[in-house]
Amino acid sequence: MDYKETQEMELEALEAIYQDEIEILCKDYPDINLQITLNSHGEGIIDAHEAVQPFDTILKIKLPHNYPDVVPDIEIENLEDLFDDKRVNKIVEDLKSIGESNCGMNMIYTLVSGLQDIIGELTRELKKRHEEEFEAKLKQAEEDEKHIVDGTPVTVESFSEWNKKFLAEMRELRDAEQKAKEAALAGKLTGKQQFLKDSTLFNSDLTLLGNEIPDEEGLLNNATEETVDIDESLFNADDEELELLSSQED
């Protein structure tokens, strides 16, 4: 078998089939290598459009000098953000198994078809993962809402502790209100209320009255001591007027 001619002819056929997906990295025998990029939403991917963002998978192939009698070197790239190394390595192993089943024949097209089927599986895995994540978030949201509605279960101990705090707060509130009322009424007491409230005011009023009102004995003494001057001419004038009036009548 002319390996060089076989590889060059297969490479030419692949370029015609995968015009937009293939990139020839090296065309020189015996170092021919290439890569084919498959999109998860591309043609031939089963159920690829269901609830999953599209992603690209890059298949890199390097042909040994005695290909196709041996399986080519295979690498998978661009899946590290979606799948772990274990899953990516399994893809490579599955493709190698396909290659081993096709040794002696041109197998790159078969490998690409196998990868398309695997990408369909990857898409379903991602879909399932997204559904599980969504259900987990929904369940957590329901539990949070239930916790808010139900609240913390009340026990005898928790109620007793709450009741003590409540009564203490109510006492403090009543005391504060009473003090506020007393402060507000301090400047609004009636004379009687103020008189009864402050005994010193009562005593001070008595002292004031004692100083202003003299006793009866003092009044009599003042009356005897004081003399009143009488103007006798006023009485004489009145007598003269009476006599004049009497003569006129006669």
C-alpha positions in Angstrom: 0.0 0.0 0.0 1.2 3.4 -0.9 0.6 5.2 2.4 1.6 8.6 1.0 -0.9 8.5 -1.9 -3.6 7.0 0.3 -3.3 9.7 2.9 -3.2 12.5 0.3 -6.3 11.2 -1.5 -8.2 10.9 1.8 -7.2 14.4 2.8 -8.5 15.7 -0.5 -11.8 14.0 0.0 -12.2 15.4 3.5 -11.6 18.9 2.3 -14.5 18.5 -0.2 -16.8 17.1 2.5 -16.0 19.4 5.4 -15.3 22.6 3.6 -16.2 24.9 6.5 -15.2 22.7 9.4 -11.8 21.4 8.3 -8.4 23.0 8.8 -5.3 21.4 7.4 -2.4 22.0 9.8 0.2 20.1 7.7 -0.2 18.6 4.2 3.3 17.1 4.0 3.7 13.3 4.3 4.5 11.8 6.7 3.5 14.6 9.0 -0.1 15.2 7.8 -2.3 16.5 10.5 -5.6 18.3 10.6 -8.5 19.4 12.8 -12.2 19.4 12.3 -14.5 21.6 14.3 -18.0 20.3 14.9 -20.8 22.5 16.4 -23.3 20.9 18.8 -26.1 22.4 16.8 -24.7 21.4 13.5 -26.2 19.1 10.9 -26.3 15.4 12.0 -26.3 16.1 15.7 -29.4 14.3 17.2 -31.5 16.4 19.7 -28.8 19.0 19.8 -31.2 21.9 19.9 -32.9 21.1 23.1 -32.4 23.6 25.9 -28.6 23.7 25.6 -26.3 26.5 24.5 -24.3 25.5 21.4 -20.7 24.5 21.8 -17.8 23.5 19.5 -15.8 20.3 19.7 -12.4 20.2 18.0 -11.1 16.9 16.7 -7.4 16.9 16.0 -5.9 14.0 14.0 -2.3 13.3 13.2 -1.6 10.5 10.6 1.3 8.1 11.3 3.4 7.2 8.3 1.7 3.8 8.1 -1.9 5.0 8.4 -4.5 3.5 7.7 -3.0 0.3 9.0 -2.9 1.9 12.5 -5.2 4.2 14.4 -4.2 7.9 14.0 -3.3 10.1 17.0 -6.5 11.6 18.3 -7.1 14.6 20.5 -10.3 16.4 21.7 -10.2 20.1 22.5 -12.6 22.9 23.6 -14.6 20.8 26.0 -12.7 21.6 29.2 -15.2 24.2 30.3 -18.1 21.9 30.0 -16.7 18.5 31.0 -14.0 17.1 33.3 -10.9 15.4 32.0 -12.4 12.0 32.7 -15.3 12.6 30.3 -13.0 14.0 27.6 -10.6 11.1 27.9 -13.5 8.7 27.5 -14.4 10.4 24.2 -10.9 9.9 23.0 -11.0 6.2 24.0 -14.3 5.7 22.3 -13.0 7.2 19.1 -9.9 5.0 19.2 -12.1 2.0 19.6 -14.0 3.0 16.4 -10.6 3.4 14.7 -9.4 0.0 15.8 -12.5 -1.5 14.2 -11.7 0.2 10.9 -7.9 -0.5 10.6 -6.8 -1.0 7.0 -9.4 1.4 5.7 -9.7 5.2 5.5 -11.4 6.0 8.8 -11.3 9.7 9.4 -14.9 10.2 8.0 -16.0 7.3 10.3 -14.3 8.9 13.3 -16.1 12.3 12.6 -19.4 10.5 12.3 -18.7 8.7 15.6 -17.9 12.1 17.2 -21.1 13.5 16.0 -23.0 10.8 17.8 -20.9 11.4 20.9 -21.7 15.2 20.8 -25.4 14.2 20.7 -24.8 12.3 24.0 -22.9 15.3 25.4 -25.8 17.5 24.6 -28.2 15.3 26.4 -25.9 15.1 29.4 -25.7 18.9 29.5 -29.5 19.1 29.2 -30.0 16.7 32.1 -27.4 18.6 34.2 -29.2 21.9 33.6 -32.6 20.3 34.5 -31.2 18.9 37.7 -29.6 22.3 38.6 -32.9 24.0 37.9 -34.9 21.5 40.0 -32.4 21.9 42.8 -32.7 25.7 42.7 -36.5 25.4 42.6 -36.6 23.0 45.5 -34.3 25.3 47.5 -36.6 28.3 46.7 -39.7 26.3 47.9 -37.9 25.3 51.1 -36.9 28.9 51.8 -40.4 30.1 51.2 -41.9 27.3 53.4 -39.4 28.3 56.1 -40.5 31.9 55.9 -44.2 30.9 56.1 -43.9 28.3 58.8 -41.3 30.1 60.9 -39.5 28.4 63.7 -41.6 25.9 65.7 -42.7 27.2 69.1 -41.7 25.3 72.2 -42.5 25.8 75.9 -38.9 27.0 76.4 -38.9 29.4 73.5 -42.3 30.9 74.4 -41.3 31.3 78.0 -38.1 33.1 77.0 -40.0 35.3 74.5 -42.7 36.1 77.1 -40.1 37.3 79.7 -38.6 39.6 77.1 -42.0 40.9 76.1 -43.1 41.7 79.6 -39.8 43.4 80.4 -40.2 45.5 77.3 -43.8 46.4 78.2 -42.7 47.5 81.7 -40.0 49.7 80.3 -42.5 51.2 77.8 -45.0 52.0 80.6 -42.4 53.5 82.8 -41.2 55.7 79.9 -44.7 56.8 79.1 -45.4 57.7 82.8 -42.2 59.7 82.9 -43.2 61.5 79.7 -46.6 62.3 81.1 -45.2 63.7 84.4 -42.8 65.8 82.4 -45.5 67.2 80.2 -47.8 68.0 83.2 -45.1 69.6 85.3 -45.9 73.1 84.0 -49.7 72.7 83.8 -50.7 72.1 87.4 -53.7 74.1 88.8 -53.2 76.4 91.8 -54.8 73.9 94.1 -52.7 71.0 92.7 -49.6 73.1 93.0 -50.6 74.2 96.5 -51.2 70.6 97.6 -48.1 69.3 95.8 -45.7 71.9 97.5 -46.2 72.4 101.2 -43.5 75.1 101.2 -45.8 77.2 99.0 -48.5 76.9 101.7 -46.1 78.1 104.4 -44.8 80.9 102.3 -48.4 82.2 101.6 -49.2 82.2 105.3 -46.1 84.3 106.0 -47.1 86.7 103.3 -50.6 87.1 104.6 -49.4 87.7 108.2 -47.2 90.5 107.0 -49.9 92.3 105.0 -53.0 92.1 107.4 -52.7 93.9 110.8 -54.5 92.5 113.8 -57.7 94.2 115.4 -55.8 95.6 118.3 -53.5 97.4 116.0 -56.4 98.9 114.1 -58.0 100.3 117.3 -54.7 101.8 118.5 -54.3 103.6 115.2 -57.9 104.9 115.3 -57.4 106.5 118.8 -54.0 108.0 117.9 -55.2 109.7 114.7 -57.3 113.0 114.9 -59.6 114.5 112.3 -59.6 118.2 111.6 -63.2 119.7 111.2 -63.8 122.9 109.2 -66.7 124.6 111.2 -67.2 127.3 108.5 -68.8 124.7 106.3 -71.5 124.1 108.8 -72.2 127.9 109.2 -72.6 128.3 105.4 -75.2 125.6 105.4 -77.2 127.3 108.1 -77.2 130.6 106.2 -78.6 128.9 103.1 -81.4 127.3 105.0 -82.5 130.6 106.6 -82.5 132.3 103.1 -84.7 129.6 101.7 -87.1 129.9 104.6 -87.6 133.7 104.3 -88.4 133.4 100.6 -91.1 131.0 101.3 -92.8 133.3 103.7 
